[in-house]
Each structure stands twice: as structure tokens, then as C-alpha cells.
Amino acid sequence: EGFVKFESQNTSSIYFWIPATSYKGATLAIAGRHPYSVWINSQLIWSGQGSRRFSIDSLARLYSTKIFLGVFSASGFNNISTSIEQRNTPGDTLDIFPRKGNYFLDFALIASLLLLVAFTMFLRTNPVLTQDYFNLSKLITSLDRTESGFGLRIASSVNILYYFFGSCFLALILLVAFHLMGPVTLLSKMFQVKATTQGFLQWLLLSFGIAGLLVGKLLWIAIFATLFGFKDTVRFQFFNFVRVIFISVAILVVIGFVFVLFNVRTDLFYYYQLYLLVGLFILGTGVVYIKLMARLPYHFFHLFSYLCASEIIPLLILTKLILY
């Protein structure tokens, strides 16, 4: 029965006034990964998904200098952002056409070089273990192949370095996706990079967060392996879980390079990249289940119950955290 201030409530429509005379030369920017429609003075002017920009001067000429704007989205507004982008006027002599910084590109290049140097050091000092972590054939086979001795020593200092390297690797991929897809999810809103130094701080923070989740995952597997009476599965299962992370991120890097090489640009590509990451984790969980069936002499439902507790439930929580 009246207007309510929008504060992230569950709603399908938002409305606001734009005094065009106060925003001359400005642009109305709307972005969202779900379909939405834009209304001005009760007239539908656009419907679709992704990002869209409207010149406020053009809207004022077409409709009115006092614009009553409405946005409708059946999926709600947790993943839709609206903003007014002001541009400099000719009278602003001190701020005309400021140089656009490449802070994120600088951060991404330096971080990628650091990871490349670290990977080269791992490959030179411990080639067998490095190849084991990136060995796709060993991951997808159901045969009980013997892993490297270092690989199954999950608490060794060498493996801890690999865990942190994998955390940094995954964190960089996520930061790139968050930056390019915009603040449309909870994590992407939290990790928006605005400067090169901030990029490294965000990268370090996200890397330590992922490393902490890996430690929690290891403890989670150990607890349920004890409850279900499984012996000698903790090291094997955790090693394959880390291997899934390495291979999944490597696949995303290859796909990203292909898209850049062929100049494929879409607003939703990086959000769908997160879906692909979750999909690869789901495939990895299925592979681990098949390997456990070949390795352990237990009933199908007993193994599936263990998989639900140790793999599927944490994966559902992780999916909720990444995509929403």
C-alpha cells in the first residue's frame, strides 16, 4: 500500500526516481545474471539479462525529465545491481579524461608469474609428485594404482606447500571471475579488487580461506572414516580431492585461454565458469566414489552413505557459497 525502502528484501520489483536534470551526461547501468525487465513511467523499455546501459539524457528526451524507473525480476534482486555512472563535464578541467588504470591486469599478470615460478620449482624439485597431482589418467581410472609415496603422506611439509599452491591457484581463478562478472554473488561482492595492492591482499585472504577449508575437509573426512569404520581411506581420498582441484583449475585456465585467443566475450561467461567449476567437482566426487568401490569391500549403500556424509554434503555447501 506504499513504497518500502529496498534493503535486500525478497521482492520481484523495485522502483526509484531519477531527476534527469541532476544527472546530465550520466548513464544508468543495470546488471544481472537472471532475466529482468526495465520500465519507465509504466512503459516497458527493455527485457533480457546481462548488463545494460541507458543514457539518462536520451531517456529524458524520450520520456520525461523526471524519470520514474521500475525494474522487475522474477528471481529477485540478490544478483541484480543498479548504478548511475557519472562522466566528467568539459568544465572539469582538472579531471578531464583521467587515464584508466590497469590495476587488475597488473595484479593478474604478476600473480600468474608468481604461480608459474612456483610451479616450475615444484616440477624441478619434485617432478613425480607434481605429475601425480596433475595426472588425469590416474584420477579417472578405477584401478587401484600405487600413488607416489610423497602423495599419500598428506601431512608432510612438501604436501602442505602443494596445498597452499593449489589454494592460491584456485583463489586467482575465482578473483578473475569475480572481477569480470561483477558483484552478482555474495563472494563476488566481498572480493572486488579496486587497486593492485588490494588485489594481492584479497588474493592472500582468499588463498588462506581456501587453505583453511582444505584443512576442514581433511578433518571432516577423518571423522566420518572413523565413524564408518573405513581404514586407510583418509590419505587416499584427500589426495584425490586435492588432485581434482588441481585438474579442475587447469581445465578452467585452458578454457579461459581459448576464449581470450578467439576474442569471445560475454557478460555471463565468467559466471558460467563457476558453474563449470562446480560441475568438475561433482564429476570428481563421482570418480572418488568409483575408486572407493574398487578399493573397499563394502556394500553399495554403505559406501554411498559415507560418500553423502564426507563428500556430497560439503559439496552442496560449497556450491551454495560460490554461486549465490
N, C-alpha and C positions, 0 to 999 in steps of 0.2 A: 504493500500500500504506500510505498515511498522509496526513496533512494537510500541504500545502505552502503557505507564506505567499504570498499573491497580490501580485505585483509586476509587473502588466501583462503576464503571460504569455498565450500563446494557449490559452485554455481555454473550455469551454462552461458550467462550473458553478463557483460559489463558495459557501462555507459559513462561517457565523460564529455565535457565541453572543451572545445579548442577555440580560443579567441584568435582568429587568423591575423588580426592587426598587430598582435603582440609577438607573432612568430613569422614575420616576413622572411622569406628565403629559407625557412626551415623545412625539414622533411619528417613526416610521420613514418616510423619504422615498426612493423609488426612481424613477429617470427614465431613459428610453432611447428612441431613435427606432426600434429594431428590436424585434420581438416577444420577450417574455421571460415566464417563469413564476416564481411565488414559492411556496416550500414551507416549512412549519413542522412540525418533528418528523416529517418524512417524509410530510406531508399537503399536497396541492396546495390552496392557498387563493385563488390569483388567477392569471390568464393574460391577457396583452394587450400593449399598447405605449403609449408616452407616459409621463406622470408619475402616480404613485400614492402616497398617504399612508395609513399604518396607525397607529392609536393603540396604543401599546405596552401601556397599561393594559387595553384591550379584548382584545388578543392574549393577555395573561397570564390574564385571566378565562376565555377560551375554551380555551386550551391548557395553558400551564404558566408558572410564574414564571421558569423558566429556558428561554428560547426558543432552539431550535436552528434557525436560518434558512438556507435554501438558495435561490439564485437561478440559474435556468438560462436560457441564451440561445444558440441555435444559431449566432448571428452573432458571438459573442464579447463581451468586456466593454470594448473600447476606447471604446464610446459609451454605456455604462451607468454611472450614478453612484448610490451609496447613501450616505445620511447619516442621522444622528439629530438631529432638531431639538428642542432643549430649550426649554421655556417657563418663564417666571417663576412661582414659587410665591407664595402670599399672604404668606408670611413675609418675602419680599424687599421690604421696604418702600421701599428706596431705588431699586429698579429696576422697580417695578410699572408695567406697560403703558407702556414708553417710546414716544415718538412715532416713528412710522415715517417715515423720511426719504424725500424725493422727489428724491434727488440725481441719479438718472439722468434723470428728467423735466426737471429744471433744466438739466442738461448738454445734452440733446437739443433743448430749446427754444432755448437760447442759440446752439448750433451751427447750428441751422436758420435762425435770424435772421441770423447772420453770412453764411451761404451765400446767403440771399435778397438781402442788401445787395450782396454781391459780384456776383451775377447781374444785379441792377439796374444796377450800374455798368458791367458789360460790355455790357449791352443799350443803355445810353445812349451810351457812348463808341465802341463798335464794333458796331452793330446787324447789319451784313451778315455779319460773321464769326460772331457769336453765332447768327444764324438758320441759317447753314450747318452749324454743329455739331449743331443740333437738327432739321435738315431731314430728315424721314423719307422723303419722296418722292425726294430726291437719293440717299439711301442705297440704296433698294431698286431703283431703275431701273438697267438695264444700259446705258443710253445714256451716252456719254462727255460728260457736261455739263461745262461750264467751272466750276471752283470759284473762290471768291474768291481774289484774289492773296495776301492775308494767310494764307489757309488752307494754301496749298502752300509757304509759307515756314516750314517746320517748326521752324527754329532761331531764329526771331525772338523778341524779348522778349515780344511780345503772346501768341504761341502758348505760350510757356513758362508764362505766367500761366494760360492756359486749361488746360494740362496739370495744373498743381497744383490748380486749382479742381476739375477732374474727379476728381483723386485724393482730395481732401477730400470731395467729394460721395459717391464710392463708399465711402470709409472710414466715413462716418457711417452709411450704409445697412447696412454689414457690422456695425458696432458695435451698432446697434439689434437686428439679427437675432441676434448672438451673445448679447446680454444677455437677450433674451426667450426664446430656445430653450434656454439653459443650456449648461453645459460638456460638450457631447456630441461635439465635434470638436476637433482639435488647435488650430486657430486660436481657436475659441471659448473654450477653456481658457486660452489665452495672453492674450486680451483680454477679461477680465471686469472690469467697472467697479464699484468699491465706494465711490467718492466723486466729487463733482463735479469737483474739481481733477484727480483721477486720470483722469476721463473725458476731459478736454482733453489730458492727457499721452498717453493711449492713442490718441486721435484724431490727434494730431500725429505720433506714432510710426508709426501705420498709414498715414497720408497720405504720409509720406516714403517708407515702404516701397513703396507702390503707385507713387509717382513714380519711384522707382529701378527698378521693374520696367518702367515705360514707357520709360525710357532704355535698359534692356537689350533691350527689344523692338525699339526703333529700330536699335540696333547689330546685332541678330540679323537683321533684315530687310535691312539694308545689306550684311551679309556674304554672305547667300545670293543677293541680287540680283546681286552681283558674280560669284559662282560660276556662276550660271545664265545670265549674260550678258544680263540684263534692264537696260534703260536707262530712266531717268526713271520708275521704278515705286516707288521708296522713299518719296518725298514723298506720292504719291497713295495708296499702300497704308497708310502710317502715319496719314495724315489720316483715312481711312475707319475705321481701327481705333479711333482716339480718338472718332470720331463714334458708333461702335457702343457705346462705354462710356457716353457722354452719354445716348443714346436709351434704352439698357437700364435705366440707373438711373432715368431719368424715368418709364419704364413701371412700375418697381417702386414708385416713390413714389405714382403714381396708384392702383395696386392696393392699396397699404397704406392710403391714404385711404378707399377704398371699403370695405375690411374694417372700419376703425375706424368709419366712418359707419353701417354696418349692424350694428355690435357683434358681428362674427363673431370668435369666439375658439376657437382650437385650439392644442394644445401643439406640433403638428408644422408649423403654418403657416409659421413663420419658417425652419425647416429646408428645407421645400419651396420657400421663396422663393429660397434659394441654388441649388436645382436649376433654378428658372426663370431665374436669372441666368446660369448655365452654358448653359442652352438658348438663351438670346438670343445669347450669344457664339458658339455653334455656328451659329446662323442667320446671324449677321454674317459668319462665316468663309465660309459658302456664298455670300453676296451678293458678298463681295470676289472670290471665285473667278469668278463670272459676269461681274463687271465687268472682271476681268483678261482673260478670254476675249474680251470685246468690244473690249478695248483693244490686245491684243498679238497679233501674227500667228504664234503658236507652236502646236505640236501639243498635242493634249489631254493626253497622258501627260506631256509636258514641263512643262506648266503644273501638272498635278496633283502631280508630284514636287516642284516648287517650293513648292506650297501645303502639302504634308506637312511639308517642312523648315521653312518660315517661319511657318506658322500652326497646323497641326494638332498637331504635337509640343509646342509651348509651351502650347497649349490643354489638352492632356492633363495636363501637369504642373500647370497652374493648377487644373484640376478636382480632381486628387488633393489639392492643398494646401487647397482651400476645403471640400471635402465630407468629408474623412477626417482 
